[in-house]
Amino acid sequence: MLEMPRVDLEKCTGCGTCAAACHCGAIVIVEGKATIIETLKCGWCSVCEAVCPEGALYCEFEIVIEG
């Protein structure tokens, strides 16, 4: 199973910044909280983690570019 971004529901305010930034459409706001719904669409770009003002999204993976 692939690692997906995770949402800390205690920190998430449901502002929607992550959903707006997710170009894959993998994040939506459900009942006032960010939810990863389309995990197969996630491109592991970690933009959601970078834009979250509350630090509620985190990616448990690291992207490594080998040359």
N, C-alpha and C positions, 0 to 999 in steps of 0.2 A: 504494500500500500504506500502511496506517495504521501509525503508530508505536505500538509496544507497550512496556510496561515491560520492562526488561532485567534479567537476573540476572548478577551477578559471581560466577561459580562458585567462585572462590578465596576470596571472603569469606563465602559462604553456608555456614552450619553445619547447615542442615536443621531448624531449630528448629520450623518450622511456624507461626510467628506471622503471617506474611504470608498463608498459606493460610487460617488461621482468620479473619483480618480481611477477606478478599476476599469481599464480598457477592455478587459475580457468579459465583463458582465457577471463576474463570479460572486459579487457581494451585493446584497440588498439589505434594506432595513425591514425587519420583521418584529412587530410588537415593540418598537422603540429601541431595538438593538441590531447591530451589524450581524449579518449571518452569511456564512459562506454556503452558497446553494449549488453552484455549478462547478463542482470541484474538477471535473474533466476539462473545463475551460481555463482553469487557472494556469497562467504562464510563468508563475514563480518569479515575477519581476520585483516583488516586495515594495511596490509603490504604496500600497495600502498602509504598510507599516510606517513608511516615511512621512505620510501626510496626516496620520491620526494625531490630532492635537492632545488627546488624552493618554496616548501610549497604550491604547487598549488592544491593538492588533500587533501580533508578533509572529515572526517567521522562524521556525525552528530548523531552518536550513540555511546554508551559506552557498552563494553562487561563486564558483571558482572558474575563472577563464584561463585555460592553459594555452600557451603560445607555441 
